[in-house]
């Protein structure tokens, strides 16, 4: 990573760009079909003006298709797309007042950074001097004003994606759409640029829809997250809500890390490891599997309430360790603990569960 990749954004840079009034985005029963294949199944979503919402889900769940329908790059087979309260379902992309950033940087190789950034303004008829001024302001906003004269091949991947972001913001769009813009970057640049995108969005107040399959990314930057699966939205909520109160087993399995341990649903509780824990959602009585977060598993002393277990694996993660344990009943569960606790493979320990509400799913046939 180059020094330019780590350059901090100027605190006053956002003063140079003032977006037009941010607009809300609404999807109403949006369906998308390709021939006989239905990719989106009646998607409903509301994004408030100035809000940052991520569409999160595994590959093939329909999140990019939903974004392309918002952008007008794909025509919905049914339903309605509204921006700023107006139905734009039949409005072409260049009339929707949006900015887009894609996974590929899509910079013109024969244009310098400033010219790439100004391209959209020139297409809109903005004069050369004004376009250059505004493009320079946008590059300053993303911390690349000093690289205005460089071509794409003279910049790192992170720098090229910043130019793409500046190009999307320079027209002061009402809505910013980001389609996995960080997936081609290395881990350290990815984290830095994700945080910068969030800071810029908060400074400008631009309504933003962000597509990603990376749960950590979505939880880190979003006001709310819409978790998608098989062309449907499974749950929409704040990062905290999705992590601590997943509405379905699919959401619990995808958002965060969980282990599955056997239990028995009894009324509005589940019996697991000799304890009765409250349920996050109503479940059918009888045997089940219980979703357990690593941070809700505790190492306890011999003779205390819990289950005996053997350490099968332990991983150092910096400030913490995460160890995989095999319990006496045959379950495998992850436990999160201090890095200074040096467990080794084969060590015998005892664990218990915190008294927290949990989600269950029926035992697979």
LUMBA-38166 format. One line per 4 residues: number of its first residue (from 1); their letters; for each residue y, x, z of C-alpha. Coordinates in steps of 0.001 Angstrom, whole numbers. Layout:
BEGIN
NUM = A = Y/X/Z  ...
# end
This chain:
BEGIN
1 = XXXX = 0/0/0  3388/1346/-906  6443/1617/1298  8028/-1184/-706
5 = XXXX = 5166/-3499/279  6117/-3145/3944  9851/-3562/3461  11180/-6286/5777
9 = XXXX = 13027/-9226/4314  16795/-9225/4888  17803/-11799/7508  20694/-13024/5384
13 = XXXX = 18863/-13161/2076  18167/-16890/2310  21903/-17580/2248  21914/-16570/-1408
17 = XXXX = 19569/-19374/-2489  20083/-22962/-1461  17438/-25337/-2821  18320/-28752/-4080
21 = XXXX = 17367/-31419/-1550  13688/-30983/-782  11582/-33919/-1862  8545/-35523/-335
25 = XXXX = 5275/-35609/-2281  2939/-38597/-2237  -494/-39078/-3742  -1680/-42675/-3849
29 = XXXX = -5316/-43273/-4715  -5365/-40361/-7159  -8514/-40151/-9255  -9316/-37391/-11715
33 = XXXX = -12240/-37526/-14103  -13475/-35120/-16738  -15644/-37258/-18950  -18287/-38788/-16689
37 = XXXX = -17594/-36333/-13847  -15235/-37513/-11110  -13472/-34593/-9414  -10977/-36496/-7235
41 = XXXX = -12046/-39710/-5523  -8964/-41739/-4617  -6961/-39010/-2858  -4118/-40150/-561
45 = XXXX = -1654/-37611/837  1902/-37626/2173  3968/-34430/2370  7334/-34894/4089
49 = XXXX = 10499/-33258/2709  10622/-29638/3887  7028/-29661/5125  4456/-26920/4443
53 = XXXX = 1047/-28505/3794  -2087/-26614/2804  -5014/-28018/843  -8022/-26261/2358
57 = XXXX = -11630/-26385/1302  -14527/-24572/-363  -14639/-23790/-4060  -15170/-26897/-6161
61 = XXXX = -13795/-29353/-3588  -10909/-30466/-5843  -7955/-28803/-4133  -6662/-26950/-7210
65 = XXXX = -7152/-30053/-9343  -5045/-32033/-6856  -2302/-29395/-7056  -2381/-29423/-10858
69 = XXXX = -2061/-33214/-10825  1032/-32889/-8597  2428/-30345/-11049  1655/-32479/-14092
73 = XXXX = -631/-29804/-15544  -3436/-32368/-15298  -3043/-36082/-15952  -4515/-38278/-13211
77 = XXXX = -7176/-40717/-14392  -5969/-43226/-11842  -3538/-43622/-8964  33/-42481/-8602
81 = XXXX = 1977/-39260/-7962  5421/-39619/-6405  8035/-36894/-5849  11175/-37805/-3962
85 = XXXX = 10059/-41430/-3954  9845/-41677/-7760  6636/-42140/-9705  6242/-38996/-11836
89 = XXXX = 2722/-39705/-13084  3968/-39814/-16684  6709/-37181/-16283  6029/-33793/-17953
93 = XXXX = 5789/-30685/-15803  9138/-29233/-16876  10915/-32396/-15728  9415/-32560/-12223
97 = XXXX = 11757/-29957/-10631  8946/-27868/-9174  8248/-24158/-8801  4734/-22755/-9132
101 = XXXX = 3002/-19534/-8121  -544/-18909/-9327  -3363/-16602/-8272  -2642/-14355/-11260
105 = XXXX = 838/-12880/-11218  1557/-14021/-14817  4509/-11674/-15246  5695/-10813/-18749
109 = XXXX = 4733/-7138/-19201  7653/-6428/-21557  10266/-7726/-19088  11638/-6011/-16002
113 = XXXX = 11434/-7685/-12575  14978/-9064/-12859  14316/-10465/-16339  11007/-12001/-15238
117 = XXXX = 12770/-13664/-12330  15606/-14971/-14494  13290/-16330/-17197  13241/-19917/-15925
121 = XXXX = 17023/-19975/-15564  17542/-18739/-19116  15173/-21439/-20375  17368/-23984/-18599
125 = XXXX = 20448/-22744/-20395  22009/-20788/-17530  24345/-18076/-18808  23244/-14447/-18793
129 = XXXX = 25587/-13249/-16048  24856/-16210/-13753  21104/-15922/-14365  21155/-12223/-13509
133 = XXXX = 23146/-12882/-10332  20810/-15609/-9144  17731/-13600/-10099  19073/-10655/-8111
137 = XXXX = 19594/-12935/-5108  16013/-14194/-5410  14640/-10653/-5562  16693/-9775/-2494
141 = XXXX = 15152/-12783/-764  11631/-11437/-1295  12687/-7877/-434  12549/-6453/-3966
145 = XXXX = 16189/-6149/-5008  15718/-2374/-5205  12956/-2814/-7821  14877/-5081/-10193
149 = XXXX = 14529/-2646/-13122  10783/-2037/-12817  8144/-3382/-15174  4996/-5099/-13873
153 = XXXX = 2792/-2029/-14410  5158/-16/-12210  4640/-2334/-9224  1767/-2963/-6823
157 = XXXX = -81/-6268/-6732  1865/-7413/-3680  5161/-6560/-5343  4197/-8407/-8531
161 = XXXX = 3317/-11499/-6550  6671/-11308/-4765  8369/-11281/-8159  6329/-14343/-9124
165 = XXXX = 7502/-16023/-5912  11123/-15105/-6642  10763/-16554/-10147  9460/-19823/-8686
169 = XXXX = 12286/-20052/-6137  15217/-18989/-8332  15511/-22420/-9979  15895/-23942/-6491
173 = XXXX = 13051/-26442/-6940  12587/-29517/-4793  8870/-28710/-4417  7033/-25360/-4386
177 = XXXX = 3357/-25331/-5388  1190/-22304/-4558  -2316/-22018/-6021  -4251/-19357/-4062
181 = XXXX = -1426/-16850/-4624  -2849/-14242/-2245  -6527/-14106/-3164  -6160/-11117/-5521
185 = XXXX = -4475/-8933/-2889  -6021/-6542/-384  -6332/-7746/3208  -3293/-6049/4752
189 = XXXX = -864/-6983/1954  -2308/-10488/1949  -1491/-11063/5617  2002/-9626/5222
193 = XXXX = 2858/-11666/2137  1457/-14858/3623  3780/-14435/6619  6730/-13698/4320
197 = XXXX = 6049/-16833/2261  6133/-18871/5451  9376/-17254/6645  11046/-17861/3284
201 = XXXX = 9853/-21468/3221  11217/-22091/6696  14560/-20511/5820  14964/-22506/2607
205 = XXXX = 13316/-25707/3806  11504/-26175/504  8684/-28713/454  5551/-26636/-130
209 = XXXX = 1948/-27422/-1047  -353/-24414/-695  -3944/-24252/-1973  -6392/-21889/-270
213 = XXXX = -10059/-21569/643  -9164/-19200/3500  -9042/-21131/6769  -7223/-18381/8671
217 = XXXX = -4543/-18368/5990  -4108/-22147/6132  -4014/-22309/9929  -1496/-19445/10129
221 = XXXX = 1201/-20799/7820  974/-24591/7688  2748/-27427/9411  -280/-29527/8516
225 = XXXX = -3566/-28897/6725  -5523/-31299/4529  -9204/-30357/4583  -10957/-31366/1375
229 = XXXX = -14608/-31782/500  -16270/-33143/-2631  -13019/-34473/-4073  -11896/-36271/-932
233 = XXXX = -9562/-35498/1952  -11686/-35333/5091  -8886/-34892/7626  -5162/-34134/7725
237 = XXXX = -3590/-32683/10838  -1824/-29789/12457  -3779/-26518/12669  -4282/-27157/16378
241 = XXXX = -5604/-30684/15796  -8069/-29578/13144  -9420/-26761/15279  -9648/-28525/18626
245 = XXXX = -10304/-32111/17454  -12139/-32061/14110  -12800/-35604/12910  -16107/-34895/11176
249 = XXXX = -18968/-32450/11279  -17861/-31162/7854  -14414/-30287/9200  -15848/-28663/12328
253 = XXXX = -18205/-26585/10214  -15476/-25395/7842  -12505/-24874/10180  -13109/-22056/12611
257 = XXXX = -16389/-20526/13706  -19020/-22642/15449  -22585/-22314/16607  -25024/-25221/16640
261 = XXXX = -27089/-25848/19780  -29458/-28747/20501  -28346/-31645/22647  -28939/-35333/23348
265 = XXXX = -26252/-38004/22975  -26158/-40350/25960  -23440/-42993/25788  -20077/-41283/25273
269 = XXXX = -21395/-37883/26388  -23873/-35304/25167  -26372/-33465/27360  -26469/-29794/26448
273 = XXXX = -27645/-26816/28479  -28057/-29011/31555  -24470/-30319/31378  -22885/-33540/30161
277 = XXXX = -19885/-32940/27903  -17500/-35568/26505  -17690/-36409/22799  -14831/-35999/20342
281 = XXXX = -16232/-38809/18200  -18706/-41621/18705  -22265/-40564/17918  -25606/-42293/17701
285 = XXXX = -27748/-41954/20826  -30579/-39451/20702  -31209/-35831/19692  -28353/-34016/17942
289 = XXXX = -26813/-30670/17191  -23653/-29704/19088  -20802/-27635/17588  -19850/-24886/20044
293 = XXXX = -16851/-22563/19579  -17296/-18884/20589  -14375/-19053/23002  -16020/-21976/24844
297 = XXXX = -19116/-19948/25756  -18869/-18002/29023  -20872/-15066/30316  -21825/-15759/33944
301 = XXXX = -23695/-13985/36707  -27409/-14190/37385  -28326/-17363/39236  -25268/-19306/38070
305 = XXXX = -25526/-22493/36039  -26296/-21734/32401  -28929/-20383/30054  -30642/-17020/29821
309 = XXXX = -30046/-15165/26562  -30610/-11843/24811  -27952/-9986/22822  -28963/-9781/19144
313 = XXXX = -25715/-8399/17719  -22279/-7396/18942  -19182/-6783/16832  -15988/-4979/17835
317 = XXXX = -12905/-6878/16573  -10110/-4877/18156  -8819/-6792/21172  -12060/-8773/21526
321 = XXXX = -15769/-8564/20844  -17951/-11308/19385  -21629/-11158/20285  -24549/-13144/18914
325 = XXXX = -26998/-14289/21571  -30473/-15804/21351  -30965/-18268/24202  -34218/-18890/26023
329 = XXXX = -34621/-22215/24210  -34373/-20574/20779  -30727/-21289/19896  -28384/-18661/18511
333 = XXXX = -24831/-18815/19780  -21748/-16634/19426  -19756/-15698/22507  -16262/-14198/22468
337 = XXXX = -15433/-11738/25237  -13266/-8790/26156  -13645/-5626/24112  -14123/-3640/27300
341 = XXXX = -17405/-5427/28031  -19829/-3125/26267  -22849/-5321/25570  -25685/-3718/23638
345 = XXXX = -28441/-5179/21506  -31322/-6176/23761  -29211/-6727/26888  -30149/-9794/28924
349 = XXXX = -27258/-12051/29927  -26606/-15572/31167  -24185/-18012/29541  -22750/-21462/30120
353 = XXXX = -20509/-23848/28195  -16959/-24776/29154  -16312/-28389/30072  -14670/-29331/26764
357 = XXXX = -15072/-32251/24372  -17435/-31438/21511  -18510/-32805/18156  -22111/-33466/17204
361 = XXXX = -24150/-34164/14115  -27586/-35768/13753  -30582/-33483/13719  -31545/-32730/10131
365 = X = -34778/-34357/8985
# end
